[in-house]
Amino acid sequence: MSPLSRREFVAAGVAAGAGLVIGFYLPHKSGSQESSFSPNAYLRITPDNKVTIVVARSEMGQGVRTALPMILAEELEADWKQIEIEQAGASTLYGDQTTGGSASIRTTWDPMRKAGASAREMLISAAASTWNVPRSTCTAESSHIKHAATNRTLSYGELAAKASTLPIPTDVTLKQSKDYKIVGQRLPRVDSPAKVKGEAVFGIDFRVPDMKFAVLSRCPTIGGKVSAFDDKESKKISGVNYVGKIGDSAVAVVADSVWGAMEGRRVLNVTWDDGANKDLNTAAVMASLKAASKKPANLFLAGDPAKASGKKISAEYTLPFMAHAPMEPGNCTAHYQGTKCELWAPTQVPQDCRDSVATAIGLDPDQVKVNVTLMGGGFGRRLEHDYAVEAAQVSKAINAPVKVIWTREDDMRFSTYRPASLHQLSATLDGSGMPLALTHRLIAPSISGQKGQPTPNGVDPDLPDEAGPVYGIPNYSVDYVMAETPVPLGWMRSVYALQAAFALESFIDELAVAANKDPLQYRLKLLAKDQDLTYFTTTWHTARMRAVLQLAAEKSGWDKPLPAGHYRGVACFGCFASYMAEVVEITMENDQPRVHRVVAVVDCGQVVNPSIMEQQIQGGIIYGLGNALRAKITIEKGRVVQGNFDDYAPLRMEETPAVEVYAVPSAEVPTGIGEPSVPPVAPALCNAIYAATKKRIRALPILG
């Protein structure tokens, strides 16, 4: 692919930023022997009939390297077996490359389809011109153009050179769902063979010649700094060749091996300035939320809850700080070379990573190249780029390529955390126990606010569309009070939806009990009327949530008796434009819940790959169950207490329930799937515990 002229590059960048990636052409040098066909930034076809689809989102286990190419290949009428996948690095060509918010498919559905369709139409035009026949007599199928009347065919590779000279069509016809051949199929993930064979390269696996390894000693107190350090003992460790301060709060130990760097850090003597947070503890944080709850605030208001009269019920729920805890800890490889720097990073935000590194080491963004590797889980932690900045700074300090590796304890104690939150709910019930009014006051620090991003009217921008119920309650209010905390915050899988759903869906269960009604039927009654409910910028459809709950009832056998000692709970929630319901079945063993079965039903619009959809939901439920049962980050003397999976335990294999996943058939535009399964898990589990014990859990984690 030839370089773009400045004018072409600017036009391409503007198009990409507007989400019209397919609307520009990347031309080739005149007389290029390759004569490859690259009608848009997502696609390349070469004369040897190789079809390469570029993926501009990061793969962290969610299957994006398979699902996104399926969308383009569908409209291209490509032979899936011939498809090759290429990972995009940080680039202006794709608009925002952030992988998060369950947005990969829903934001690239149309661009990928149009990219494939545009290429298909150009290939048809090239074939028609070659044969001197009307376009209408040519069809695309399995990476070939066919002319049925004369039984002639040309491969896409044979047409690549000619197609590359044609204008991009301004309007293309997209296929209807009934005609899909690839989308909707259970195609195997393209990266599975390499992972099974141990050939897949994750960030922590990556190597370059003459690379060094570094670990950092960071101030254990939140906001603390380095006062002084003594490296005499560290430099006695074999292979240690550099010890130096990185930023204000860390000292790097660099060695020829990971073990050497870790040993060098172990004997490093650092004097810390603990700073202003040396006495901070969890109790003080939670007390600050309680104090902040007295502040006036209103995020959303429908009707007037204060004027409703009837039986009053109120409850308070709390959630702790939580860590992302991906299996692969933070790491990044960097090679600083004076006027440029190259990174190999497991990142969800390659563009932010590039820009932060450029600022930290005094380069322009276009002097920093980011190669995106596979990552062993993200859950939002890799929306940060601290590990990439550290790697670049260390590489600059030693003038050599280096891999910075965080240990599990580093990853747990020096991370960013899901905010702790306090929820105060109240409802007014009519004579039949149905809510005439409901108020949900959410008190929590703002992730975006702490990072210096805009918070219009004192509201975190991520919160509004993650906090509203899909229920047509006549008088409904969401109040948000933005608290403050020095604890570093980060976006965690499902973000504010996780918090809002636990409180709201637990409280709905309380209302059902107060009304002496079945909790699933109570929810269905709330959803009985077809309504389009606009909360903030999202419109929710009660009919779609009702269909999800009804299918969950059917598949879980809700109306059938359970075995002796078994109990069920249900919860539903809408977030990231998808509708989710879950039924959790448990027994109680030694006063602790054992989860046996989870039935999950989703309406996420058109399903691109049912297998990947099921895997995403299963993974989200297991992640959510572990969080609900045990996940908690506590602060003592300004320091994070938890350090490894012994005191921040995920769900073990023997604890993992059977998880059944079902999707409501739909031809609607695809919506989010990576996060919607997480929010309903905790309330469904707690509601099952109430069914078993008549004890209401209002604070997580369940096991303390």
C-alpha positions as CSV (number, residue, x, y, z in Angstrom):
1,M,0.0,0.0,0.0
2,S,1.5,3.3,-1.1
3,P,1.7,6.3,1.3
4,L,-1.1,8.8,1.1
5,S,-0.5,12.4,0.0
6,R,-1.2,14.9,2.7
7,R,-4.5,15.9,1.1
8,E,-5.5,12.2,0.8
9,F,-4.5,11.5,4.3
10,V,-6.4,14.4,5.7
11,A,-9.5,13.4,3.8
12,A,-9.2,9.8,5.0
13,G,-8.7,10.9,8.6
14,V,-11.8,13.1,8.5
15,A,-13.8,10.3,7.0
16,A,-12.7,7.9,9.7
17,G,-13.4,10.3,12.5
18,A,-16.9,10.7,11.2
19,G,-17.4,6.9,11.2
20,L,-17.4,6.8,7.4
21,V,-14.4,4.6,7.0
22,I,-15.6,3.0,3.8
23,G,-15.9,6.4,2.1
24,F,-12.4,6.7,1.0
25,Y,-9.9,5.0,-1.2
26,L,-6.3,4.1,-0.4
27,P,-4.5,4.4,-3.8
28,H,-1.4,2.5,-4.9
29,K,1.7,3.7,-6.6
30,S,1.4,3.8,-10.4
31,G,2.6,0.6,-12.0
32,S,2.8,-1.3,-8.7
33,Q,3.5,-5.0,-9.3
34,E,1.3,-5.9,-6.4
35,S,-1.8,-4.3,-7.9
36,S,-3.6,-5.2,-4.8
37,F,-7.1,-4.1,-4.2
38,S,-7.6,-2.0,-1.1
39,P,-10.9,-0.2,-1.5
40,N,-11.0,0.7,2.2
41,A,-8.9,0.6,5.4
42,Y,-10.5,-2.8,6.4
43,L,-9.7,-4.9,3.3
44,R,-6.9,-5.9,1.0
45,I,-7.1,-8.4,-1.9
46,T,-3.9,-9.4,-3.7
47,P,-3.5,-11.1,-7.1
48,D,-2.7,-14.4,-5.4
49,N,-6.3,-14.4,-4.2
50,K,-5.4,-13.7,-0.6
51,V,-8.2,-11.8,1.2
52,T,-6.9,-9.9,4.2
53,I,-9.4,-8.3,6.6
54,V,-7.9,-5.8,9.1
55,V,-9.4,-5.8,12.6
56,A,-9.2,-2.4,14.3
57,R,-10.3,-3.6,17.7
58,S,-8.2,-5.4,20.3
59,E,-8.6,-9.1,21.0
60,M,-8.8,-9.9,24.7
61,G,-10.7,-13.2,24.6
62,Q,-14.0,-11.8,23.3
63,G,-13.6,-13.2,19.7
64,V,-13.4,-9.9,17.9
65,R,-10.8,-11.2,15.4
66,T,-13.4,-13.6,14.2
67,A,-16.7,-11.8,14.5
68,L,-15.7,-8.5,12.8
69,P,-14.2,-10.2,9.7
70,M,-17.4,-12.3,9.5
71,I,-19.4,-9.2,9.0
72,L,-17.2,-7.9,6.2
73,A,-16.8,-11.3,4.6
74,E,-20.6,-11.7,4.5
75,E,-21.1,-8.7,2.3
76,L,-18.0,-9.3,0.3
77,E,-19.3,-12.8,-0.6
78,A,-15.9,-14.1,0.4
79,D,-14.8,-17.7,0.9
80,W,-14.3,-17.7,4.6
81,K,-11.6,-20.4,4.3
82,Q,-9.4,-17.9,2.3
83,I,-9.7,-15.1,4.8
84,E,-6.6,-13.9,6.7
85,I,-6.8,-11.6,9.7
86,E,-4.5,-8.6,10.4
87,Q,-4.4,-6.7,13.6
88,A,-4.4,-2.9,13.2
89,G,-2.1,-0.8,15.3
90,A,-2.9,2.8,16.4
91,S,-4.1,4.6,13.3
92,T,-6.2,7.6,12.3
93,L,-7.9,5.5,9.6
94,Y,-10.4,3.7,11.8
95,G,-11.8,6.5,14.0
96,D,-11.9,5.7,17.7
97,Q,-10.1,2.3,18.1
98,T,-11.1,1.9,21.8
99,T,-12.2,-1.6,22.6
100,G,-14.7,-1.3,25.4
101,G,-18.3,-0.6,26.3
102,S,-19.4,-3.7,24.4
103,A,-19.1,-1.6,21.3
104,S,-16.9,-3.5,18.9
105,I,-19.6,-5.0,16.8
106,R,-22.4,-2.4,17.3
107,T,-20.1,0.5,16.2
108,T,-18.5,-1.3,13.3
109,W,-21.5,-3.3,12.0
110,D,-22.4,-0.7,9.3
111,P,-18.8,0.3,8.3
112,M,-17.7,-3.3,8.0
113,R,-20.8,-4.3,6.0
114,K,-20.4,-1.3,3.7
115,A,-16.7,-2.0,3.3
116,G,-17.5,-5.5,2.1
117,A,-20.4,-4.5,-0.1
118,S,-18.4,-1.7,-1.8
119,A,-15.6,-4.1,-2.6
120,R,-18.0,-6.7,-3.9
121,E,-19.6,-4.2,-6.3
122,M,-16.3,-3.0,-7.6
123,L,-15.2,-6.6,-8.2
124,I,-18.4,-7.2,-10.1
125,S,-17.8,-4.1,-12.2
126,A,-14.3,-5.2,-13.0
127,A,-15.5,-8.6,-14.1
128,A,-18.3,-7.2,-16.2
129,S,-15.8,-4.9,-17.9
130,T,-13.4,-7.7,-18.6
131,W,-16.1,-9.8,-20.2
132,N,-17.9,-6.9,-21.8
133,V,-21.2,-8.0,-20.3
134,P,-23.8,-6.1,-18.3
135,R,-23.1,-6.0,-14.5
136,S,-26.6,-7.4,-13.8
137,T,-25.5,-10.7,-15.4
138,C,-22.6,-11.1,-12.9
139,T,-22.8,-12.5,-9.4
140,A,-20.4,-12.7,-6.5
141,E,-19.9,-16.0,-4.7
142,S,-17.2,-17.6,-2.7
143,S,-14.4,-15.1,-3.6
144,H,-15.3,-15.4,-7.3
145,I,-17.4,-13.4,-9.8
146,K,-19.5,-15.7,-12.0
147,H,-21.2,-15.1,-15.4
148,A,-23.8,-17.9,-15.5
149,A,-24.8,-17.4,-19.1
150,T,-21.3,-18.2,-20.4
151,N,-20.1,-20.3,-17.4
152,R,-17.1,-18.0,-16.9
153,T,-15.6,-17.2,-13.5
154,L,-12.8,-15.0,-12.3
155,S,-11.3,-15.0,-8.8
156,Y,-11.1,-11.9,-6.7
157,G,-7.3,-12.1,-7.0
158,E,-7.5,-12.1,-10.8
159,L,-9.8,-9.0,-10.6
160,A,-7.8,-7.1,-8.0
161,A,-5.7,-5.0,-10.3
162,K,-8.6,-3.9,-12.5
163,A,-10.9,-3.3,-9.5
164,S,-8.3,-1.1,-7.9
165,T,-8.7,1.4,-10.8
166,L,-12.4,1.8,-10.4
167,P,-14.3,4.5,-8.4
168,I,-15.8,3.6,-5.0
169,P,-19.6,3.2,-5.3
170,T,-21.4,5.9,-3.4
171,D,-24.4,3.7,-2.6
172,V,-24.5,0.0,-2.1
173,T,-27.2,-2.5,-1.4
174,L,-26.7,-4.4,1.8
175,K,-28.0,-8.0,2.3
176,Q,-31.0,-8.9,4.4
177,S,-30.6,-11.2,7.3
178,K,-32.5,-14.0,5.6
179,D,-29.7,-14.1,3.0
180,Y,-26.8,-14.4,5.4
181,K,-24.4,-17.2,4.8
182,I,-21.6,-16.3,7.2
183,V,-23.2,-14.0,9.8
184,G,-25.2,-16.1,12.3
185,Q,-23.1,-19.2,11.8
186,R,-21.1,-21.0,14.5
187,L,-17.7,-20.5,12.8
188,P,-14.7,-21.5,14.8
189,R,-12.6,-18.7,16.2
190,V,-9.6,-18.0,14.0
191,D,-7.2,-17.6,16.9
192,S,-8.1,-20.8,18.7
193,P,-5.6,-23.2,17.0
194,A,-2.7,-20.9,17.8
195,K,-3.8,-20.6,21.4
196,V,-4.3,-24.4,21.8
197,K,-0.8,-25.0,20.3
198,G,0.8,-22.3,22.5
199,E,1.8,-20.3,19.4
200,A,-0.4,-17.3,20.1
201,V,1.6,-14.2,21.1
202,F,0.2,-12.3,24.1
203,G,1.9,-9.2,25.4
204,I,3.8,-11.1,28.1
205,D,5.1,-13.5,25.5
206,F,6.6,-11.0,23.1
207,R,10.4,-10.8,22.6
208,V,12.8,-8.8,20.5
209,P,16.6,-9.4,20.3
210,D,18.7,-8.0,23.1
211,M,15.7,-7.2,25.1
212,K,16.0,-6.4,28.9
213,F,13.4,-7.0,31.5
214,A,12.2,-4.6,34.2
215,V,10.1,-4.6,37.3
216,L,9.2,-1.4,39.2
217,S,9.1,-0.8,42.9
218,R,6.2,1.6,43.4
219,C,5.1,3.6,46.4
220,P,2.7,1.3,48.4
221,T,0.7,4.3,49.6
222,I,-1.8,5.8,47.3
223,G,-0.3,9.1,46.0
224,G,3.0,8.6,47.6
225,K,6.5,9.3,46.1
226,V,10.1,8.2,46.2
227,S,12.2,10.1,48.7
228,A,15.5,8.2,48.1
229,F,16.8,4.7,47.2
230,D,19.9,2.6,47.8
231,D,20.7,0.2,45.0
232,K,23.9,-1.4,46.3
233,E,22.3,-4.8,47.1
234,S,20.3,-4.8,43.9
235,K,23.4,-4.4,41.7
236,K,24.9,-7.4,43.4
237,I,22.2,-9.6,41.8
238,S,23.5,-11.3,38.7
239,G,22.2,-9.7,35.5
240,V,21.0,-6.5,37.0
241,N,22.3,-3.7,34.9
242,Y,20.2,-0.6,35.7
243,V,18.4,0.8,38.7
244,G,16.8,4.2,38.3
245,K,13.9,6.4,39.3
246,I,10.9,6.5,36.9
247,G,8.6,9.4,37.4
248,D,8.0,10.5,41.0
249,S,6.6,7.3,42.5
250,A,8.6,4.3,41.2
251,V,12.1,2.9,40.9
252,A,12.9,0.5,38.0
253,V,15.2,-2.5,38.3
254,V,16.4,-3.7,34.9
255,A,18.1,-7.1,34.3
256,D,18.8,-9.7,31.7
257,S,16.0,-11.9,33.0
258,V,12.7,-11.5,34.8
259,W,14.0,-13.4,37.8
260,G,17.0,-11.1,38.0
261,A,14.9,-8.0,37.9
262,M,12.5,-9.4,40.6
263,E,15.4,-10.4,42.9
264,G,17.0,-6.9,42.3
265,R,13.8,-5.3,43.4
266,R,13.4,-7.6,46.4
267,V,16.7,-6.3,47.9
268,L,16.2,-2.7,46.8
269,N,16.0,-0.2,49.7
270,V,13.6,2.6,49.0
271,T,12.6,5.4,51.3
272,W,9.0,6.5,50.6
273,D,7.2,9.8,51.2
274,D,3.7,8.4,52.0
275,G,2.0,11.7,51.3
276,A,-1.4,12.8,52.3
277,N,-3.2,9.5,52.1
278,K,-1.1,7.6,54.7
279,D,-4.1,7.3,57.1
280,L,-6.8,6.5,54.5
281,N,-8.9,3.4,55.1
282,T,-12.1,1.8,53.7
283,A,-14.2,2.9,56.6
284,A,-13.4,6.5,55.9
285,V,-14.2,6.0,52.2
286,M,-17.6,4.5,53.0
287,A,-18.3,7.2,55.6
288,S,-17.6,9.9,52.9
289,L,-20.2,8.3,50.6
290,K,-22.8,8.4,53.4
291,A,-22.0,12.1,54.1
292,A,-22.2,12.9,50.4
293,S,-25.6,11.3,50.2
294,K,-27.1,14.4,51.8
295,K,-26.2,16.6,48.9
296,P,-29.0,17.5,46.5
297,A,-28.8,15.9,43.0
298,N,-31.1,14.8,40.2
299,L,-30.1,12.9,37.1
300,F,-33.4,11.8,35.6
301,L,-36.9,12.5,36.6
302,A,-40.2,11.2,35.2
303,G,-43.3,12.3,36.9
304,D,-43.1,13.3,40.6
305,P,-42.3,10.6,43.1
306,A,-42.9,12.9,46.0
307,K,-46.6,13.2,45.2
308,A,-47.3,9.5,45.0
309,S,-49.2,8.1,48.0
310,G,-49.3,4.6,49.2
311,K,-47.2,2.1,51.1
312,K,-43.5,3.2,51.5
313,I,-40.6,0.9,51.3
314,S,-36.9,1.9,51.3
315,A,-33.5,0.1,51.4
316,E,-29.8,0.9,51.2
317,Y,-27.2,-1.1,49.3
318,T,-23.4,-0.8,49.2
319,L,-20.7,-2.1,46.9
320,P,-16.9,-2.1,47.5
321,F,-14.0,-1.2,45.4
322,M,-13.1,-4.0,43.0
323,A,-10.1,-4.9,40.9
324,H,-10.2,-6.1,37.3
325,A,-7.8,-9.0,38.0
326,P,-7.2,-10.2,34.5
327,M,-5.2,-13.4,34.3
328,E,-2.3,-11.7,32.4
329,P,-0.8,-9.0,34.6
330,G,0.3,-5.6,33.1
331,N,3.1,-5.7,30.7
332,C,4.5,-3.9,27.7
333,T,7.6,-4.0,25.5
334,A,9.1,-0.8,24.3
335,H,12.1,0.2,22.1
336,Y,13.0,3.8,22.3
337,Q,15.3,4.9,19.4
338,G,15.9,8.6,19.8
339,T,13.4,10.0,17.3
340,K,11.0,7.1,17.4
341,C,9.6,4.5,19.8
342,E,7.9,1.2,19.0
343,L,5.6,-0.5,21.5
344,W,4.2,-4.0,21.6
345,A,1.3,-3.6,24.0
346,P,-1.8,-5.6,25.2
347,T,-4.0,-2.5,25.1
348,Q,-7.6,-1.7,24.6
349,V,-6.8,1.8,23.6
350,P,-3.9,1.9,21.1
351,Q,-4.4,5.5,20.2
352,D,-4.4,6.7,23.8
353,C,-1.5,4.5,24.5
354,R,0.4,6.1,21.6
355,D,-0.4,9.6,22.7
356,S,0.4,9.1,26.4
357,V,3.7,7.5,25.6
358,A,4.6,10.4,23.2
359,T,3.9,13.0,25.9
360,A,5.9,11.0,28.5
361,I,9.1,10.6,26.4
362,G,9.0,13.9,24.4
363,L,8.0,12.6,21.0
364,D,5.2,13.5,18.6
365,P,2.4,10.9,18.4
366,D,3.4,10.0,14.8
367,Q,6.8,9.0,16.1
368,V,5.3,6.3,18.3
369,K,4.2,3.0,16.7
370,V,1.9,0.8,18.7
371,N,1.6,-2.9,17.8
372,V,-1.4,-4.5,19.5
373,T,-0.8,-8.0,20.9
374,L,-3.3,-10.5,22.2
375,M,-4.2,-10.0,25.9
376,G,-5.1,-12.4,28.6
377,G,-8.2,-10.6,29.7
378,G,-8.9,-6.9,29.9
379,F,-12.2,-6.2,31.7
380,G,-11.4,-2.5,31.4
381,R,-8.0,-2.6,33.1
382,R,-6.2,-2.2,29.7
383,L,-8.1,1.0,29.0
384,E,-5.3,2.4,31.1
385,H,-1.8,2.8,29.7
386,D,0.4,3.2,32.7
387,Y,2.4,0.0,31.9
388,A,3.1,1.3,28.4
389,V,4.3,4.6,29.6
390,E,6.6,2.9,32.1
391,A,8.0,0.7,29.4
392,A,8.8,3.6,27.2
393,Q,10.4,5.6,30.0
394,V,12.6,2.7,31.0
395,S,13.6,2.0,27.4
396,K,14.6,5.7,27.0
397,A,16.5,5.5,30.3
398,I,18.6,2.5,29.2
399,N,18.6,3.2,25.5
400,A,17.6,-0.4,24.7
401,P,14.4,-2.5,24.2
402,V,12.8,-3.6,27.5
403,K,9.8,-5.4,28.7
404,V,8.2,-4.1,31.8
405,I,6.3,-6.8,33.7
406,W,3.9,-6.3,36.6
407,T,3.7,-9.2,39.1
408,R,0.3,-10.4,40.3
409,E,0.7,-8.3,43.5
410,D,1.7,-5.2,41.4
411,D,-1.4,-5.7,39.3
412,M,-3.6,-6.0,42.4
413,R,-2.1,-3.2,44.5
414,F,-1.2,-0.5,42.0
415,S,-4.2,-0.8,39.7
416,T,-7.2,1.3,39.1
417,Y,-10.4,0.2,40.8
418,R,-14.2,-0.1,40.2
419,P,-15.6,2.7,42.5
420,A,-17.2,1.9,45.8
421,S,-20.8,3.1,45.8
422,L,-23.8,3.6,48.1
423,H,-27.4,3.2,46.8
424,Q,-30.5,4.5,48.5
425,L,-33.8,3.3,47.1
426,S,-37.4,4.1,48.0
427,A,-40.7,3.1,46.5
428,T,-44.4,3.9,46.9
429,L,-46.7,1.0,46.2
430,D,-50.4,1.0,45.2
431,G,-53.0,-1.3,46.8
432,S,-51.8,-4.3,44.8
433,G,-48.2,-3.8,45.7
434,M,-47.1,-2.4,42.3
435,P,-44.8,0.7,42.4
436,L,-46.4,4.1,41.7
437,A,-43.1,5.7,42.3
438,L,-39.4,4.7,42.6
439,T,-36.3,6.7,43.5
440,H,-32.8,5.4,43.1
441,R,-30.1,7.6,44.6
442,L,-26.6,6.5,43.6
443,I,-23.6,8.0,45.4
444,A,-20.2,7.2,43.9
445,P,-17.0,8.8,42.7
446,S,-16.8,9.6,39.1
447,I,-14.2,7.7,37.0
448,S,-14.2,10.2,34.2
449,G,-14.2,13.1,36.7
450,Q,-11.1,11.8,38.5
451,K,-9.3,11.5,35.2
452,G,-10.0,15.1,34.4
453,Q,-12.7,14.5,31.7
454,P,-15.9,16.5,31.5
455,T,-18.7,15.7,33.8
456,P,-21.7,17.8,32.5
457,N,-23.9,19.0,35.4
458,G,-21.8,16.9,37.8
459,V,-22.7,13.6,36.2
460,D,-20.2,11.0,35.0
461,P,-20.9,10.6,31.3
462,D,-20.9,6.8,31.4
463,L,-23.6,6.6,34.1
464,P,-26.8,7.8,32.5
465,D,-27.4,5.0,30.1
466,E,-26.2,2.4,32.5
467,A,-28.5,3.3,35.4
468,G,-32.1,3.4,34.1
469,P,-34.6,0.5,34.5
470,V,-36.5,-1.0,31.6
471,Y,-39.7,-0.7,33.6
472,G,-42.6,1.7,33.0
473,I,-42.9,3.1,36.5
474,P,-45.1,6.2,36.4
475,N,-43.0,8.3,38.7
476,Y,-39.3,7.5,38.5
477,S,-36.2,9.4,39.6
478,V,-32.5,8.6,39.4
479,D,-30.4,10.8,41.6
480,Y,-26.6,10.9,41.3
481,V,-24.2,12.4,43.8
482,M,-20.6,12.6,42.6
483,A,-18.4,11.8,45.6
484,E,-14.6,12.2,45.8
485,T,-11.9,9.7,46.6
486,P,-8.1,9.6,46.2
487,V,-8.3,5.8,45.4
488,P,-7.4,5.6,41.6
489,L,-10.5,4.6,39.6
490,G,-10.9,2.7,36.4
491,W,-13.6,1.4,34.1
492,M,-14.5,-2.2,35.0
493,R,-16.5,-4.6,32.9
494,S,-20.1,-3.2,32.8
495,V,-19.0,-0.1,34.7
496,Y,-22.0,1.6,36.5
497,A,-24.5,-0.9,35.2
498,L,-23.0,-3.5,37.5
499,Q,-23.6,-1.3,40.5
500,A,-27.1,0.0,39.5
501,A,-28.4,-3.4,38.6
502,F,-27.4,-5.0,42.0
503,A,-29.2,-2.3,43.9
504,L,-32.3,-1.9,41.7
505,E,-32.9,-5.6,40.9
506,S,-32.5,-6.6,44.5
507,F,-34.9,-3.8,45.5
508,I,-37.5,-4.9,42.9
509,D,-37.3,-8.4,44.5
510,E,-38.0,-6.7,47.9
511,L,-41.1,-5.0,46.3
512,A,-42.3,-8.4,45.0
513,V,-42.0,-9.9,48.4
514,A,-43.8,-7.0,50.0
515,A,-46.6,-7.5,47.4
516,N,-46.6,-11.3,48.1
517,K,-46.1,-11.9,44.4
518,D,-43.8,-14.2,42.5
519,P,-40.7,-12.2,41.6
520,L,-40.6,-13.2,37.9
521,Q,-44.3,-12.5,37.5
522,Y,-44.0,-9.2,39.3
523,R,-41.4,-8.1,36.7
524,L,-43.5,-9.3,33.9
525,K,-46.4,-7.3,35.2
526,L,-44.2,-4.2,35.3
527,L,-43.4,-4.9,31.7
528,A,-46.9,-5.9,30.6
529,K,-47.6,-2.7,28.7
530,D,-45.7,-2.1,25.4
531,Q,-43.8,1.1,26.0
532,D,-40.8,2.9,24.5
533,L,-39.0,4.4,27.5
534,T,-36.4,7.0,26.9
535,Y,-34.0,7.3,29.8
536,F,-31.3,9.8,29.0
537,T,-30.1,9.1,25.4
538,T,-31.3,5.5,25.2
539,T,-34.8,4.2,24.3
540,W,-35.7,0.9,25.9
541,H,-38.6,-1.2,24.7
542,T,-40.5,-3.1,27.3
543,A,-41.7,-5.7,24.8
544,R,-38.1,-6.8,24.2
545,M,-37.3,-7.1,27.9
546,R,-40.6,-9.0,28.4
547,A,-39.7,-11.5,25.7
548,V,-36.3,-12.0,27.4
549,L,-37.9,-12.7,30.8
550,Q,-40.5,-15.0,29.3
551,L,-37.9,-17.1,27.5
552,A,-35.8,-17.2,30.8
553,A,-38.9,-18.5,32.6
554,E,-39.5,-21.1,30.0
555,K,-35.9,-22.3,29.7
556,S,-35.3,-22.4,33.5
557,G,-38.6,-24.2,34.2
558,W,-39.6,-21.4,36.5
559,D,-43.1,-22.8,36.9
560,K,-41.9,-26.3,37.7
561,P,-40.9,-27.5,41.2
562,L,-37.2,-27.6,42.1
563,P,-35.4,-30.5,43.8
564,A,-35.6,-30.4,47.6
565,G,-33.2,-27.8,49.0
566,H,-32.8,-25.9,45.7
567,Y,-33.9,-22.3,45.3
568,R,-34.0,-19.8,42.5
569,G,-33.6,-16.1,42.0
570,V,-34.2,-13.9,39.0
571,A,-32.9,-10.5,37.7
572,C,-33.1,-8.6,34.5
573,F,-31.3,-5.5,33.3
574,G,-30.7,-3.4,30.1
575,C,-27.3,-2.0,29.3
576,F,-25.1,-1.3,26.3
577,A,-28.4,-1.4,24.3
578,S,-29.0,-5.1,25.1
579,Y,-31.6,-6.8,27.2
580,M,-30.6,-9.5,29.7
581,A,-32.3,-11.8,32.1
582,E,-30.8,-14.5,34.3
583,V,-32.2,-17.2,36.6
584,V,-29.8,-18.5,39.2
585,E,-30.3,-21.8,41.0
586,I,-28.6,-22.6,44.3
587,T,-28.4,-24.7,47.4
588,M,-27.1,-23.5,50.8
589,E,-24.2,-25.5,52.2
590,N,-22.8,-24.5,55.6
591,D,-24.7,-21.2,55.3
592,Q,-23.0,-20.4,52.0
593,P,-24.6,-20.5,48.6
594,R,-23.5,-23.1,46.0
595,V,-24.6,-22.1,42.5
596,H,-25.7,-25.1,40.4
597,R,-27.2,-23.6,37.3
598,V,-27.6,-20.2,35.6
599,V,-30.0,-19.7,32.7
600,A,-29.2,-16.6,30.8
601,V,-31.3,-15.1,28.0
602,V,-30.3,-12.1,25.9
603,D,-31.7,-9.9,23.2
604,C,-28.7,-8.4,21.5
605,G,-30.2,-8.0,18.0
606,Q,-28.6,-9.9,15.2
607,V,-26.2,-12.5,16.6
608,V,-23.0,-12.6,14.4
609,N,-21.6,-15.8,15.8
610,P,-23.8,-17.8,18.3
611,S,-20.8,-19.7,19.7
612,I,-18.9,-16.5,20.5
613,M,-22.0,-14.9,21.9
614,E,-22.5,-17.9,24.3
615,Q,-18.8,-17.8,25.3
616,Q,-19.1,-14.1,26.1
617,I,-22.1,-14.5,28.3
618,Q,-20.8,-17.6,30.0
619,G,-17.5,-15.8,30.8
620,G,-19.4,-12.7,32.0
621,I,-21.5,-14.8,34.4
622,I,-18.5,-16.6,35.8
623,Y,-16.7,-13.3,36.2
624,G,-19.8,-11.8,37.9
625,L,-20.3,-14.7,40.2
626,G,-16.8,-14.5,41.5
627,N,-17.1,-10.8,42.0
628,A,-20.4,-11.2,43.9
629,L,-19.2,-13.9,46.2
630,R,-15.7,-12.6,47.2
631,A,-14.3,-9.6,45.3
632,K,-13.4,-6.7,47.5
633,I,-10.5,-4.3,47.6
634,T,-9.9,-2.7,51.0
635,I,-7.7,0.1,52.0
636,E,-5.6,0.3,55.2
637,K,-3.1,3.0,56.1
638,G,-3.4,4.3,52.5
639,R,-2.5,0.9,51.0
640,V,-4.4,-1.8,49.1
641,V,-4.6,-4.8,51.3
642,Q,-5.3,-7.6,48.7
643,G,-2.4,-8.9,46.7
644,N,-3.1,-12.2,45.0
645,F,-5.7,-14.8,44.2
646,D,-5.5,-16.1,47.8
647,D,-7.2,-13.0,49.2
648,Y,-9.0,-11.9,46.0
649,A,-10.2,-15.3,44.9
650,P,-11.9,-15.8,41.5
651,L,-14.5,-18.6,41.0
652,R,-12.8,-22.0,41.1
653,M,-13.6,-24.7,38.5
654,E,-15.4,-26.9,41.1
655,E,-17.6,-23.9,42.0
656,T,-18.6,-23.1,38.4
657,P,-22.2,-23.8,37.6
658,A,-23.8,-25.1,34.4
659,V,-24.5,-22.0,32.4
660,E,-27.2,-22.2,29.7
661,V,-27.3,-19.3,27.2
662,Y,-30.2,-18.5,24.9
663,A,-30.9,-15.6,22.5
664,V,-34.2,-14.1,21.5
665,P,-34.2,-14.4,17.6
666,S,-33.8,-11.0,16.1
667,A,-32.8,-9.2,12.9
668,E,-32.3,-5.9,14.7
669,V,-29.0,-4.1,14.6
670,P,-26.4,-5.9,16.8
671,T,-26.0,-4.5,20.3
672,G,-23.5,-5.1,23.1
673,I,-22.7,-8.6,24.4
674,G,-19.4,-8.5,26.4
675,E,-20.9,-6.7,29.4
676,P,-24.7,-7.1,29.7
677,S,-24.4,-10.6,31.3
678,V,-22.5,-9.3,34.3
679,P,-25.0,-6.9,36.0
680,P,-27.9,-9.3,36.6
681,V,-25.7,-12.1,38.2
682,A,-25.3,-10.6,41.7
683,P,-28.9,-9.6,42.2
684,A,-30.2,-12.9,40.8
685,L,-27.9,-14.8,43.2
686,C,-28.8,-12.6,46.2
687,N,-32.5,-13.0,45.4
688,A,-32.0,-16.8,45.3
689,I,-30.3,-16.6,48.7
690,Y,-33.3,-14.7,50.0
691,A,-35.6,-17.4,48.7
692,A,-33.6,-20.0,50.6
693,T,-32.9,-18.1,53.9
694,K,-35.3,-15.1,54.0
695,K,-32.2,-13.0,54.6
696,R,-31.7,-10.0,52.3
697,I,-28.2,-9.3,51.3
698,R,-27.6,-5.6,50.8
699,A,-23.9,-5.4,50.7
700,L,-21.3,-7.2,48.5
701,P,-19.4,-9.3,48.5
702,I,-21.7,-12.0,49.8
703,L,-19.0,-13.9,51.7
704,G,-17.6,-10.7,53.2
